[in-house]
Amino acid sequence: MQKTDNKETLSTMKTKDSIKKYTMRNILIAFGILIAFSSCDDYFDPKLTNERSEEQFLANADYVRGLLTYAYRAIPSSFDTYGGDFLDAATDNALSNVPAGGINRMVETDGFWSAVSNPINNWQGRYDDLKNVNQFIEIGLDGTVVYFKADEERDEAYRQRLKGEAYFLRAWIHFDLLRRYGGIDTSGNLMGIPLITSFIDINVDDLNLSRNTYDECVQQIVEDLNVAITNLPSEYTGSNDDFGINNLGRPTSIASKALKSRVLLYAASPSFGTSSYTDAAQAANDVIDDIGTTLPNVYDIDNISKDYFNNDTNDELIMRRVNGGTNGDNGLEQSNFPPSLLGNGRCNPSQNLVDAFPMANGYPINNPSSGYDENMMYNNRDPRFEMTVIYNNRIFKGQAIETFQGGNNVPPAPGVTVENSTRTGYYLRKWISNSSNLVPGNISSDYHYNALLRKAEVFLNLAEAANEAYGPDGGNLNLTARQAIAEVRRRAGIASGGNDDYLASITTKEAMRELIKNERRIELCFEGHYFFDLRRWKDNLNMPIEGVTITKNPDDSFNYDRQTIVVPSYKDFMIYGPLPFNEILKTQNITQNQGW
């Protein structure tokens, strides 16, 4: 399979010269779409009409730059981008209280997830974004388009930054597609996606794409990230228009390195195995070179909204995207506040996830040294549990959230129905602002961001790759696997003020692997990782999803009755996702993944 670059072309490849001959009608149609969807309206002239010539188009740098701006839609602005559901609801981390929602039906309805019905399908949109990125690379970076006519030095520096952004975006888009559609095809080969590295019109009738191998895809993504690393600043600070703090949210060289560490870790994982854990560990280590060996202390139970969840400039973030307008929004709160706070209680963390959080002393709850008591299951837990889950009698926004039978957030309490209450006994705390308010006459909003890349993930990437490559304590890196996971747990508040005896007791690669997986699960929950982690690890996709029914005793103590709510219906082949059925119909060259 050939890549669509300058050396190897598809039958409908448009080279740089042919792009300049591209009809003005198609250019203007494309920009009509850009104007409709771009969130940066100042990039476009609202008076753009079919009377504009190609020369006028190329002479206006804002029109050309708009191609890149449009492609930023490939970077999601919120975590719940699947019809209002977090992707964790497609795992045993959570359930949605909208059973008919697409994410829930992936889990609960045998045969629903298919090549025809795929709630996480983004094939068409991302390839449309690739078209715009590639067109920008070909017409916006060669010096033909001048961004600052009066300042040649500024123009060159700005063009270099745009180049870095474009290559980062192309890598981001290709990898987002790869993790959804890469897999073993019907011929038994590990395949990726069709790589598009030159501008083509994906809507022409004779386009006949084939899938590149998984390894070819990884190589291309890494090559693009290396270009981005070379051309992007390490951070945006100060008041400079082009490189100042007003550009927060754009990729940096550090973000490019962090994404590279993610890509190589996926590629080294059991489901793929096309890269080495040594390379993945080194990629994560390169990020540690830049960010240091200590995680910022942003976790504070009492101020988690102000200091972290709704503070988009906190030092934990390598790259983020803000959701909402200048005054913020309250969409997450409308969806996920408990019903007593007038929310819809949509995302319900599972008992499985609750059980995954260790005790505050670092021991798993099933370890005899943990001190866990089933009758007081929420006491003395890992502080991240408090920051993630609203549990029975938890105080939130000055109110005790009661999930026991007869409590204020269980039917038939006033305003509480099966449609807006928890299925598991839990409500979501993570990412929810305690400053937002849904009370009529006193409605308020807050800022939210999507943590695209953050420091803890890099430490977890390093821990996983280093453990697989060198064991818990080996490797000539900034941190060993043990040290990296120790820092994640230290920052979380595990064994605060003392020694992490449980971590110290782990001596084998296998035991460390399980700890790292669990730390990744709880640290990165509701951030879109766990769904893909389970699949790249080849772990069990069908763990019964549990909740708890709580009854209150006359002495105000509680009984906890664990119940299986759903047994997922995933098949073994579903570690890889389906290519869209309509794409298979379009060309005989695209193969489907096995089982779909």
C-alpha positions as CSV (number, residue, x, y, z in Angstrom):
1,M,0.0,0.0,0.0
2,Q,1.4,3.4,-1.0
3,K,1.2,6.6,1.0
4,T,-0.1,9.6,-0.8
5,D,3.1,11.7,-0.8
6,N,5.3,13.3,-3.5
7,K,7.0,10.0,-4.3
8,E,4.0,7.6,-4.3
9,T,0.6,8.8,-5.5
10,L,-3.0,7.6,-5.7
11,S,-4.8,7.8,-9.0
12,T,-6.6,11.0,-8.0
13,M,-3.6,12.7,-6.4
14,K,-3.5,16.5,-6.7
15,T,0.1,17.7,-6.7
16,K,1.1,21.2,-5.6
17,D,0.9,22.4,-9.2
18,S,-2.5,20.9,-9.8
19,I,-3.8,22.5,-6.6
20,K,-3.1,25.9,-7.9
21,K,-5.2,25.0,-10.9
22,Y,-8.0,23.8,-8.7
23,T,-11.3,25.4,-9.8
24,M,-12.3,28.5,-7.9
25,R,-15.8,27.1,-7.6
26,N,-14.5,24.2,-5.4
27,I,-12.3,26.5,-3.4
28,L,-15.2,28.7,-2.6
29,I,-17.5,25.8,-1.7
30,A,-14.8,24.6,0.7
31,F,-14.6,28.0,2.3
32,G,-18.3,28.3,2.6
33,I,-18.1,25.2,4.8
34,L,-15.2,26.7,6.7
35,I,-17.1,29.8,7.4
36,A,-20.1,27.9,8.6
37,F,-18.2,25.7,11.0
38,S,-15.2,27.8,12.2
39,S,-15.2,29.2,15.7
40,C,-12.7,31.9,14.7
41,D,-14.8,34.1,12.6
42,D,-12.2,36.8,12.3
43,Y,-10.2,34.4,10.1
44,F,-12.8,34.8,7.3
45,D,-14.2,37.6,5.3
46,P,-18.0,37.5,5.7
47,K,-18.3,39.0,2.2
48,L,-16.5,36.2,0.5
49,T,-18.5,35.5,-2.7
50,N,-18.2,33.5,-5.9
51,E,-16.7,36.5,-7.5
52,R,-13.4,36.1,-5.7
53,S,-10.6,35.0,-8.0
54,E,-8.0,32.4,-7.1
55,E,-5.4,35.2,-7.0
56,Q,-7.5,37.1,-4.4
57,F,-7.9,34.0,-2.4
58,L,-4.2,33.3,-2.2
59,A,-3.4,37.0,-1.6
60,N,-5.4,37.0,1.6
61,A,-3.5,35.1,4.3
62,D,-6.6,34.8,6.5
63,Y,-8.4,32.7,3.9
64,V,-5.4,30.3,3.7
65,R,-4.9,30.2,7.4
66,G,-8.6,29.4,7.8
67,L,-7.9,26.0,6.3
68,L,-5.8,25.2,9.4
69,T,-8.3,26.8,11.8
70,Y,-11.1,24.6,10.5
71,A,-9.0,21.5,11.1
72,Y,-8.8,22.3,14.8
73,R,-12.3,20.9,15.1
74,A,-10.6,17.5,15.1
75,I,-9.5,18.3,18.6
76,P,-12.5,17.8,20.9
77,S,-13.6,20.7,23.2
78,S,-15.2,18.4,25.8
79,F,-14.8,14.9,27.2
80,D,-18.5,13.9,26.6
81,T,-18.4,14.0,22.9
82,Y,-20.6,11.0,22.2
83,G,-24.1,12.3,22.3
84,G,-23.6,13.5,25.9
85,D,-21.9,10.4,27.2
86,F,-18.4,9.9,28.3
87,L,-16.6,7.1,26.5
88,D,-16.0,5.4,29.9
89,A,-19.7,4.5,29.8
90,A,-18.7,2.0,27.1
91,T,-16.5,0.2,29.7
92,D,-17.0,-1.1,33.2
93,N,-16.1,2.3,34.6
94,A,-19.5,3.7,34.3
95,L,-23.0,3.6,32.8
96,S,-25.2,6.3,31.4
97,N,-28.7,6.7,32.7
98,V,-29.9,7.0,29.1
99,P,-30.1,3.3,28.2
100,A,-31.1,4.1,24.6
101,G,-28.0,6.2,24.0
102,G,-25.5,4.9,21.5
103,I,-22.6,4.4,24.0
104,N,-24.8,2.4,26.4
105,R,-26.1,0.3,23.5
106,M,-22.6,-0.6,22.5
107,V,-22.3,-2.3,25.8
108,E,-25.8,-3.6,26.5
109,T,-27.2,-4.5,23.1
110,D,-25.7,-7.5,21.3
111,G,-25.1,-6.6,17.6
112,F,-25.7,-2.8,18.0
113,W,-22.1,-1.8,17.5
114,S,-21.4,-2.6,13.9
115,A,-19.9,-1.2,10.7
116,V,-23.3,0.4,10.0
117,S,-24.1,1.5,13.6
118,N,-21.0,3.0,15.3
119,P,-21.5,5.8,17.8
120,I,-17.8,6.6,17.9
121,N,-17.4,6.7,14.1
122,N,-15.6,9.9,12.9
123,W,-14.1,8.7,9.7
124,Q,-15.7,11.2,7.3
125,G,-15.1,14.3,9.5
126,R,-11.5,13.5,10.2
127,Y,-10.6,12.8,6.6
128,D,-12.3,16.1,5.7
129,D,-10.0,17.7,8.3
130,L,-7.0,16.0,6.7
131,K,-7.9,17.5,3.3
132,N,-7.8,21.0,4.8
133,V,-4.5,20.4,6.7
134,N,-2.8,19.0,3.6
135,Q,-4.1,21.8,1.4
136,F,-2.8,24.3,3.9
137,I,0.6,22.6,4.0
138,E,0.8,22.8,0.2
139,I,-0.2,26.4,-0.3
140,G,0.3,28.1,3.0
141,L,3.9,27.3,3.9
142,D,6.0,27.7,0.7
143,G,6.3,31.5,1.0
144,T,3.7,32.3,-1.6
145,V,1.3,33.5,1.1
146,V,2.6,36.3,3.2
147,Y,1.2,36.7,6.6
148,F,3.0,39.9,7.7
149,K,4.1,41.9,4.7
150,A,5.8,44.6,6.7
151,D,7.9,42.4,8.9
152,E,9.8,39.6,7.1
153,E,11.3,38.2,10.3
154,R,7.9,38.0,12.0
155,D,6.4,36.5,8.9
156,E,9.0,33.7,8.8
157,A,8.7,32.9,12.5
158,Y,4.9,32.8,12.3
159,R,5.0,30.6,9.2
160,Q,7.3,28.2,11.1
161,R,4.8,28.0,14.0
162,L,1.9,27.3,11.5
163,K,4.0,24.6,10.0
164,G,4.4,23.0,13.4
165,E,0.7,23.3,14.1
166,A,-0.2,21.7,10.7
167,Y,2.0,18.7,11.2
168,F,0.8,18.3,14.7
169,L,-2.8,18.3,13.6
170,R,-2.1,15.8,10.8
171,A,-0.5,13.5,13.3
172,W,-3.3,14.0,15.8
173,I,-5.9,13.2,13.2
174,H,-4.1,10.2,11.8
175,F,-3.7,8.8,15.3
176,D,-7.3,9.4,16.2
177,L,-8.3,7.4,13.2
178,L,-5.7,4.7,13.8
179,R,-6.8,4.0,17.3
180,R,-10.4,3.6,16.2
181,Y,-9.9,1.7,12.9
182,G,-6.5,0.0,13.1
183,G,-6.7,-3.8,13.4
184,I,-6.3,-7.2,11.9
185,D,-8.2,-7.3,8.6
186,T,-9.9,-10.1,6.8
187,S,-6.6,-11.2,5.2
188,G,-5.0,-11.6,8.6
189,N,-2.8,-8.6,8.3
190,L,-2.4,-5.9,10.9
191,M,-3.6,-2.8,9.1
192,G,-4.0,0.8,9.9
193,I,-5.8,3.4,7.9
194,P,-5.3,5.1,4.5
195,L,-2.6,7.7,5.1
196,I,-3.3,11.0,3.4
197,T,-0.3,13.3,3.2
198,S,-1.1,15.3,0.1
199,F,-4.2,17.2,-0.9
200,I,-6.8,15.1,-2.6
201,D,-10.5,15.5,-3.1
202,I,-12.0,12.6,-1.1
203,N,-15.4,13.1,-2.7
204,V,-14.4,12.3,-6.3
205,D,-15.9,9.2,-7.8
206,D,-12.6,7.4,-8.8
207,L,-10.8,7.7,-5.5
208,N,-9.6,4.2,-4.7
209,L,-7.9,4.3,-1.3
210,S,-6.2,1.3,0.4
211,R,-5.2,0.9,4.0
212,N,-1.5,1.4,5.0
213,T,-0.1,-1.1,7.4
214,Y,-0.3,-0.3,11.1
215,D,3.5,0.2,11.2
216,E,3.5,2.6,8.2
217,C,0.9,4.7,10.0
218,V,2.9,4.9,13.2
219,Q,6.0,5.8,11.2
220,Q,4.2,8.6,9.4
221,I,2.6,10.0,12.6
222,V,6.0,10.0,14.3
223,E,7.6,11.7,11.3
224,D,5.0,14.4,11.4
225,L,5.4,14.9,15.2
226,N,9.1,15.2,14.7
227,V,8.5,18.1,12.3
228,A,6.1,19.6,14.8
229,I,8.7,19.3,17.6
230,T,11.3,21.2,15.5
231,N,9.0,24.0,14.5
232,L,6.8,24.7,17.6
233,P,7.7,26.7,20.8
234,S,8.0,24.8,24.0
235,E,5.3,27.1,25.6
236,Y,3.3,30.2,25.0
237,T,4.0,33.0,27.4
238,G,4.0,36.8,27.7
239,S,2.0,39.2,25.6
240,N,3.4,38.6,22.1
241,D,0.5,38.2,19.7
242,D,2.1,35.2,17.9
243,F,3.8,33.4,20.8
244,G,2.1,34.8,23.9
245,I,-0.3,33.4,26.4
246,N,-3.2,34.2,24.2
247,N,-2.2,31.2,22.1
248,L,-2.8,28.7,25.0
249,G,-4.5,25.7,23.5
250,R,-2.3,25.5,20.5
251,P,0.2,22.6,20.3
252,T,3.7,23.1,21.5
253,S,6.9,21.1,21.1
254,I,6.2,19.5,24.5
255,A,2.7,18.5,23.4
256,S,4.1,17.0,20.3
257,K,6.5,14.9,22.3
258,A,3.7,13.9,24.7
259,L,1.5,12.7,21.8
260,K,4.5,10.8,20.4
261,S,4.9,9.0,23.6
262,R,1.2,8.0,23.5
263,V,1.5,6.8,19.9
264,L,4.5,4.7,20.5
265,L,3.0,3.2,23.7
266,Y,-0.1,2.1,21.7
267,A,2.1,0.7,19.0
268,A,4.1,-1.4,21.5
269,S,1.0,-2.8,23.2
270,P,-0.1,-6.4,22.9
271,S,-2.9,-5.7,20.3
272,F,-0.4,-4.1,17.9
273,G,3.3,-4.8,18.8
274,T,4.8,-2.9,15.9
275,S,7.0,-0.7,18.1
276,S,9.3,-1.5,21.0
277,Y,8.6,-0.6,24.6
278,T,12.1,0.8,24.6
279,D,11.2,3.4,22.0
280,A,8.0,4.2,23.9
281,A,9.9,4.6,27.2
282,Q,12.5,6.9,25.5
283,A,9.7,9.0,24.0
284,A,8.1,9.5,27.4
285,N,11.5,10.2,28.9
286,D,12.0,13.0,26.3
287,V,9.0,14.7,27.7
288,I,10.2,14.3,31.3
289,D,13.4,16.1,30.1
290,D,11.1,19.1,29.5
291,I,8.6,18.9,32.3
292,G,10.7,17.6,35.2
293,T,10.4,14.6,37.5
294,T,7.9,16.1,39.9
295,L,4.1,16.5,39.2
296,P,2.5,19.8,40.2
297,N,0.4,19.7,43.3
298,V,-2.9,20.6,41.8
299,Y,-5.0,18.0,43.6
300,D,-6.9,19.5,46.5
301,I,-10.2,17.9,47.5
302,D,-11.5,21.1,49.0
303,N,-10.7,23.3,46.0
304,I,-10.5,20.8,43.1
305,S,-12.9,22.8,40.9
306,K,-11.1,26.1,41.4
307,D,-7.6,24.7,41.3
308,Y,-7.9,22.1,38.7
309,F,-11.2,21.1,37.0
310,N,-12.0,24.7,36.0
311,N,-8.6,26.2,36.0
312,D,-7.3,25.9,32.4
313,T,-4.0,27.5,33.2
314,N,-2.9,25.0,35.9
315,D,0.6,23.5,35.5
316,E,-0.7,20.0,35.0
317,L,-1.9,20.7,31.5
318,I,0.4,20.2,28.6
319,M,-2.4,20.9,26.1
320,R,-6.0,21.7,26.6
321,R,-9.0,23.1,24.8
322,V,-11.5,25.3,26.5
323,N,-15.2,24.6,26.1
324,G,-17.8,27.3,26.2
325,G,-17.8,31.1,25.5
326,T,-16.3,33.9,27.4
327,N,-18.5,33.3,30.4
328,G,-18.1,29.6,30.4
329,D,-21.0,27.2,30.3
330,N,-22.9,24.7,32.4
331,G,-23.6,21.9,30.0
332,L,-21.6,19.3,32.0
333,E,-23.6,20.3,35.1
334,Q,-26.9,20.2,33.4
335,S,-26.0,16.6,32.2
336,N,-24.4,15.4,35.4
337,F,-25.5,17.2,38.5
338,P,-27.6,15.0,40.7
339,P,-31.3,15.6,40.3
340,S,-31.6,17.3,43.7
341,L,-29.4,20.0,42.2
342,L,-31.6,20.0,39.0
343,G,-29.2,18.0,36.9
344,N,-29.9,14.9,34.8
345,G,-27.5,12.7,36.7
346,R,-26.4,11.2,33.4
347,C,-22.9,9.6,34.0
348,N,-23.0,7.0,36.8
349,P,-19.6,5.7,37.9
350,S,-19.7,1.9,38.6
351,Q,-19.0,0.0,41.7
352,N,-16.1,-1.5,39.6
353,L,-14.5,1.9,39.4
354,V,-15.2,2.6,43.1
355,D,-13.5,-0.6,44.0
356,A,-10.4,0.2,41.8
357,F,-9.5,3.1,44.0
358,P,-7.1,1.9,46.8
359,M,-7.2,3.0,50.4
360,A,-5.4,6.1,51.4
361,N,-2.5,4.0,52.6
362,G,-2.1,2.7,49.0
363,Y,-3.2,-0.8,49.5
364,P,-6.0,-2.3,47.2
365,I,-9.2,-2.8,49.1
366,N,-8.9,-6.6,48.8
367,N,-5.5,-6.6,50.5
368,P,-5.5,-7.7,54.1
369,S,-3.3,-4.7,55.0
370,S,-5.7,-2.2,53.5
371,G,-8.0,-1.7,56.5
372,Y,-11.0,-1.7,54.2
373,D,-14.5,-2.2,55.8
374,E,-17.4,-3.0,53.4
375,N,-19.8,-1.4,55.9
376,M,-17.9,1.8,55.7
377,M,-16.7,1.5,52.1
378,Y,-16.0,5.2,51.4
379,N,-13.9,5.9,54.5
380,N,-10.1,6.4,54.2
381,R,-9.9,6.0,50.4
382,D,-7.5,7.4,47.9
383,P,-8.2,11.1,47.7
384,R,-8.8,10.8,44.0
385,F,-11.9,8.9,44.8
386,E,-13.3,12.0,46.5
387,M,-12.4,14.0,43.5
388,T,-14.1,11.6,41.0
389,V,-17.3,10.1,42.5
390,I,-20.3,11.5,44.4
391,Y,-21.2,8.7,46.7
392,N,-24.0,8.3,49.3
393,N,-24.1,11.1,51.9
394,R,-21.3,13.0,50.2
395,I,-21.6,16.7,50.7
396,F,-21.6,18.5,47.4
397,K,-22.6,22.2,46.9
398,G,-23.6,22.3,50.6
399,Q,-26.0,19.4,50.2
400,A,-25.8,15.7,51.3
401,I,-26.3,13.7,48.2
402,E,-28.4,10.7,49.4
403,T,-28.4,7.6,47.2
404,F,-29.8,5.2,49.8
405,Q,-33.3,3.9,49.2
406,G,-35.6,6.8,50.3
407,G,-32.9,9.4,49.9
408,N,-33.1,12.7,48.2
409,N,-31.5,11.5,44.9
410,V,-33.4,8.2,44.4
411,P,-36.9,7.8,43.0
412,P,-39.5,8.7,44.2
413,A,-38.0,11.7,45.9
414,P,-39.3,15.0,44.6
415,G,-38.1,15.7,41.1
416,V,-36.2,12.4,40.9
417,T,-37.2,9.9,38.2
418,V,-35.5,6.9,36.6
419,E,-34.6,9.2,33.8
420,N,-32.5,11.6,35.8
421,S,-31.2,9.4,38.7
422,T,-28.3,7.0,39.1
423,R,-28.4,3.4,37.9
424,T,-25.3,2.5,40.0
425,G,-25.7,4.3,43.3
426,Y,-23.1,7.0,42.2
427,Y,-23.0,10.3,40.5
428,L,-20.0,11.9,38.7
429,R,-17.8,14.5,40.5
430,K,-14.9,14.7,38.1
431,W,-14.9,17.8,35.8
432,I,-18.1,19.1,37.4
433,S,-17.9,22.7,38.7
434,N,-19.2,23.4,42.2
435,S,-19.5,27.0,41.2
436,S,-22.1,26.4,38.5
437,N,-25.8,26.7,39.5
438,L,-28.9,25.5,37.8
439,V,-31.5,27.1,40.1
440,P,-33.9,29.3,38.0
441,G,-33.2,32.9,38.7
442,N,-29.7,32.2,39.9
443,I,-28.3,30.2,37.0
444,S,-24.5,30.5,36.7
445,S,-21.8,28.9,34.6
446,D,-18.1,28.2,34.8
447,Y,-15.1,27.5,32.5
448,H,-14.4,24.0,31.4
449,Y,-11.6,22.5,29.5
450,N,-10.7,19.2,27.8
451,A,-7.4,18.0,29.1
452,L,-5.9,16.7,25.8
453,L,-2.4,15.9,27.1
454,R,-1.3,16.2,30.7
455,K,1.8,15.5,32.7
456,A,0.3,12.5,34.7
457,E,-0.3,10.7,31.5
458,V,3.3,11.1,30.5
459,F,4.4,9.6,33.8
460,L,2.0,6.7,33.3
461,N,3.3,6.2,29.8
462,L,6.8,6.1,31.1
463,A,5.9,3.7,33.9
464,E,4.2,1.3,31.6
465,A,6.8,1.3,28.8
466,A,9.8,1.3,31.2
467,N,8.3,-1.6,33.2
468,E,7.8,-3.7,30.0
469,A,11.3,-2.8,28.7
470,Y,13.4,-2.9,31.8
471,G,11.3,-4.1,34.7
472,P,10.2,-2.1,37.8
473,D,13.7,-0.7,38.6
474,G,15.7,-0.9,35.4
475,G,16.5,1.4,32.5
476,N,18.8,4.4,32.1
477,L,16.0,7.0,32.1
478,N,15.1,10.0,34.2
479,L,12.8,7.8,36.2
480,T,12.3,4.0,36.6
481,A,8.8,2.6,36.3
482,R,8.6,2.4,40.1
483,Q,9.7,6.0,40.5
484,A,7.2,7.3,37.9
485,I,4.3,5.5,39.4
486,A,5.4,6.6,42.9
487,E,5.2,10.2,41.8
488,V,1.7,9.7,40.4
489,R,0.6,8.2,43.7
490,R,2.5,10.8,45.8
491,R,0.8,13.7,44.0
492,A,-2.6,11.9,44.5
493,G,-2.1,11.9,48.2
494,I,-1.4,8.2,48.7
495,A,0.3,7.4,52.0
496,S,0.5,11.1,52.7
497,G,3.4,11.9,55.0
498,G,4.6,8.3,55.1
499,N,5.9,5.5,52.9
500,D,4.0,3.8,50.1
501,D,4.5,0.3,51.6
502,Y,2.3,-1.4,49.0
503,L,4.3,0.0,46.1
504,A,7.5,-1.1,47.9
505,S,6.1,-4.6,48.2
506,I,5.9,-5.0,44.4
507,T,8.9,-6.7,43.0
508,T,7.9,-8.4,39.7
509,K,7.2,-6.9,36.3
510,E,3.8,-8.7,36.3
511,A,2.7,-7.2,39.6
512,M,3.9,-3.8,38.6
513,R,2.1,-4.1,35.3
514,E,-1.2,-4.6,37.1
515,L,-0.6,-1.7,39.4
516,I,0.3,0.6,36.5
517,K,-2.9,-0.4,34.7
518,N,-5.0,0.3,37.7
519,E,-3.3,3.7,38.3
520,R,-3.9,4.6,34.7
521,R,-7.5,3.6,35.1
522,I,-8.3,5.8,38.1
523,E,-6.0,8.7,37.2
524,L,-7.2,9.1,33.7
525,C,-10.9,8.0,34.1
526,F,-13.4,10.1,32.2
527,E,-10.7,11.4,29.9
528,G,-11.3,9.0,27.0
529,H,-8.4,6.6,27.7
530,Y,-9.8,3.5,29.3
531,F,-11.9,2.3,26.4
532,F,-8.8,2.2,24.2
533,D,-6.5,1.0,26.9
534,L,-8.6,-2.1,27.5
535,R,-8.4,-2.9,23.8
536,R,-4.7,-2.3,23.3
537,W,-3.9,-4.5,26.4
538,K,-6.3,-7.2,25.2
539,D,-7.9,-7.2,28.6
540,N,-11.4,-8.5,29.4
541,L,-14.0,-6.3,27.8
542,N,-16.9,-8.0,29.5
543,M,-16.4,-7.5,33.2
544,P,-19.9,-7.4,34.7
545,I,-20.8,-3.8,35.5
546,E,-21.9,-3.5,39.1
547,G,-23.7,-0.9,41.2
548,V,-24.9,-0.8,44.7
549,T,-28.3,-0.6,46.4
550,I,-28.0,1.1,49.8
551,T,-30.5,0.9,52.6
552,K,-30.4,3.0,55.8
553,N,-30.6,1.3,59.2
554,P,-32.4,2.7,62.2
555,D,-29.0,3.6,63.8
556,D,-28.1,5.7,60.7
557,S,-25.6,3.1,59.4
558,F,-26.0,1.7,55.9
559,N,-26.2,-1.7,54.2
560,Y,-24.6,-2.1,50.8
561,D,-26.0,-4.7,48.4
562,R,-23.8,-5.1,45.4
563,Q,-25.7,-5.9,42.2
564,T,-24.7,-6.7,38.6
565,I,-26.5,-4.2,36.4
566,V,-25.1,-5.1,33.0
567,V,-23.0,-7.8,31.5
568,P,-21.4,-6.4,28.4
569,S,-21.8,-8.2,25.1
570,Y,-18.5,-7.5,23.4
571,K,-17.0,-10.1,21.2
572,D,-13.2,-10.9,21.1
573,F,-12.7,-9.3,17.7
574,M,-14.0,-6.0,19.2
575,I,-10.6,-5.1,20.5
576,Y,-10.5,-3.5,17.0
577,G,-13.2,-1.2,15.7
578,P,-15.1,-1.5,12.5
579,L,-14.4,0.5,9.4
580,P,-17.6,2.3,8.2
581,F,-19.7,0.1,5.9
582,N,-20.2,2.9,3.4
583,E,-16.4,3.3,3.0
584,I,-16.1,-0.4,2.3
585,L,-18.8,0.0,-0.4
586,K,-16.9,3.0,-2.0
587,T,-13.8,1.1,-2.9
588,Q,-12.8,-2.5,-3.3
589,N,-9.3,-1.7,-2.0
590,I,-10.3,-1.1,1.6
591,T,-10.4,-4.2,3.7
592,Q,-12.6,-4.6,6.8
593,N,-11.3,-5.7,10.2
594,Q,-12.0,-9.3,11.1
595,G,-15.4,-10.1,12.6
596,W,-17.2,-7.0,11.4
